[in-house]
Amino acid sequence: MTATKVHTAVFSPTGTTRKLVSALAQSLSAEAPAVVHDLTYPPGMDETVVSGDHIAVIGVPVYAGRVAPLAAQRLKRFRGQKTPAVVVVVYGNREFEDALVELRDMAEWLSFEVIAGCSFIGEHSFSSTDSPIAQARPDAADLVIAREFGMKIAQLIQSEPTRREHLHLPGNVPYLAATPTIPFTPKVDEEICTLCGACQPLCPGGAIAITDAVSIDVENCIHCCACIKICPVDAVSIHAPPLLEKKHWLHENCSTRKEPQLFI
Ligand SMILES: Cc1cc2nc3c(=O)[nH]c(=O)nc-3n(C[C@H](O)[C@H](O)[C@H](O)COP(=O)(O)O)c2cc1C
């Protein structure tokens, strides 16, 4: 079997997952550029069914050892027809725990047949210049690994399309219990904010409103930090003490470089 067309489904508030999925998908098929289904921004995506003779690459970030909840919710509109799929989880150099098996199970429930999986490292959402965590990942070396993995999967599809029963992915079922969300939003410093509006369209939860000030709705904020990373004048920051503690803990304890893991 030769999969002719590649479809990617990606949720990526701060862009690391998007970069890796795109690198992997590029080398998966030389036929045509991948069809990109971006689940990151509201309202998400239209219902999509990917034909069984195509191939899907599904990528999400890891939040608390699981698939980021909003990604899980939006992924429900992306369906296969026994379509071969590669599952990709991207995490901030701590751990990915049960996210990869959770994403595999979701993909199979959506009628994809998972033939390969991988975990990659992306700059942690909470990373900042004064407290870096996996800063600037994925880097060039990560992207080479993603591209080479894409090529290897392309060869596998041609030679052994039904090899998926050999696939073992790390992680446990039942998955880690979901951690309760801390009710906070990033803080906007009104003295610095220029009301430029750059943050608003990049908020996956649609939580940002701009009037004569920027306000962030606690119910819809998923703590992805996209607003912090995009702000051109550094007016937005993590301020809530439990999150600041977490950020500093990650900086202190998760600085040893981890490498991508590939499963085929
Ligand atoms: C709420 C939240 C929870 C996170 N939990 C984890 C985690 O359990 N393990 C980890 O290593 N990184 C964790 N991260 C970091 C992200 O997985 C990482 O930064 C990823 O690269 C973000 O992907 P994106 O750039 O596509 O948004 C978390 C980030 C956020 C915002």
Ligand as a Chemical Component Dictionary entry (heavy atoms), coordinates in Angstrom:
data_LIG
# 
_chem_comp.id                   LIG 
_chem_comp.type                 NON-POLYMER 
_chem_comp.pdbx_formal_charge   0 
_chem_comp.three_letter_code    LIG 
# 
loop_
_chem_comp_atom.comp_id 
_chem_comp_atom.atom_id 
_chem_comp_atom.alt_atom_id 
_chem_comp_atom.type_symbol 
_chem_comp_atom.charge 
_chem_comp_atom.model_Cartn_x 
_chem_comp_atom.model_Cartn_y 
_chem_comp_atom.model_Cartn_z 
_chem_comp_atom.pdbx_ordinal 
LIG C1  C1  C 0 -1.159 23.182 31.787 1  
LIG C2  C2  C 0 0.121  22.560 31.268 2  
LIG C3  C3  C 0 0.524  21.310 31.727 3  
LIG C4  C4  C 0 1.719  20.749 31.240 4  
LIG N1  N1  N 0 2.089  19.491 31.681 5  
LIG C5  C5  C 0 3.248  18.952 31.255 6  
LIG C6  C6  C 0 3.672  17.656 31.720 7  
LIG O1  O1  O 0 2.953  16.939 32.397 8  
LIG N2  N2  N 0 4.907  17.222 31.368 9  
LIG C7  C7  C 0 5.757  17.984 30.598 10 
LIG O2  O2  O 0 6.899  17.580 30.396 11 
LIG N3  N3  N 0 5.344  19.157 30.057 12 
LIG C8  C8  C 0 4.118  19.663 30.371 13 
LIG N4  N4  N 0 3.694  20.870 29.854 14 
LIG C9  C9  C 0 4.511  21.524 28.821 15 
LIG C10 C10 C 0 3.999  21.276 27.402 16 
LIG O3  O3  O 0 3.699  19.931 27.191 17 
LIG C11 C11 C 0 5.084  21.693 26.377 18 
LIG O4  O4  O 0 5.502  23.000 26.621 19 
LIG C12 C12 C 0 4.656  21.574 24.937 20 
LIG O5  O5  O 0 5.817  21.765 24.144 21 
LIG C13 C13 C 0 3.601  22.604 24.544 22 
LIG O6  O6  O 0 3.167  22.349 23.220 23 
LIG P1  P1  P 0 2.737  23.514 22.186 24 
LIG O7  O7  O 0 3.968  24.366 21.950 25 
LIG O8  O8  O 0 2.374  22.764 20.973 26 
LIG O9  O9  O 0 1.630  24.288 22.817 27 
LIG C14 C14 C 0 2.514  21.440 30.293 28 
LIG C15 C15 C 0 2.081  22.693 29.837 29 
LIG C16 C16 C 0 0.901  23.250 30.325 30 
LIG C17 C17 C 0 0.457  24.587 29.797 31 
# 
loop_
_chem_comp_bond.comp_id 
_chem_comp_bond.atom_id_1 
_chem_comp_bond.atom_id_2 
_chem_comp_bond.value_order 
_chem_comp_bond.pdbx_ordinal 
LIG C1  C2  SING 1  
LIG C2  C3  SING 2  
LIG C2  C16 DOUB 3  
LIG C3  C4  DOUB 4  
LIG C4  N1  SING 5  
LIG C4  C14 SING 6  
LIG N1  C5  DOUB 7  
LIG C5  C6  SING 8  
LIG C5  C8  SING 9  
LIG C6  O1  DOUB 10 
LIG C6  N2  SING 11 
LIG N2  C7  SING 12 
LIG C7  O2  DOUB 13 
LIG C7  N3  SING 14 
LIG N3  C8  DOUB 15 
LIG C8  N4  SING 16 
LIG N4  C9  SING 17 
LIG N4  C14 SING 18 
LIG C9  C10 SING 19 
LIG C10 O3  SING 20 
LIG C10 C11 SING 21 
LIG C11 O4  SING 22 
LIG C11 C12 SING 23 
LIG C12 O5  SING 24 
LIG C12 C13 SING 25 
LIG C13 O6  SING 26 
LIG O6  P1  SING 27 
LIG P1  O7  DOUB 28 
LIG P1  O8  SING 29 
LIG P1  O9  SING 30 
LIG C14 C15 DOUB 31 
LIG C15 C16 SING 32 
LIG C16 C17 SING 33 
# 
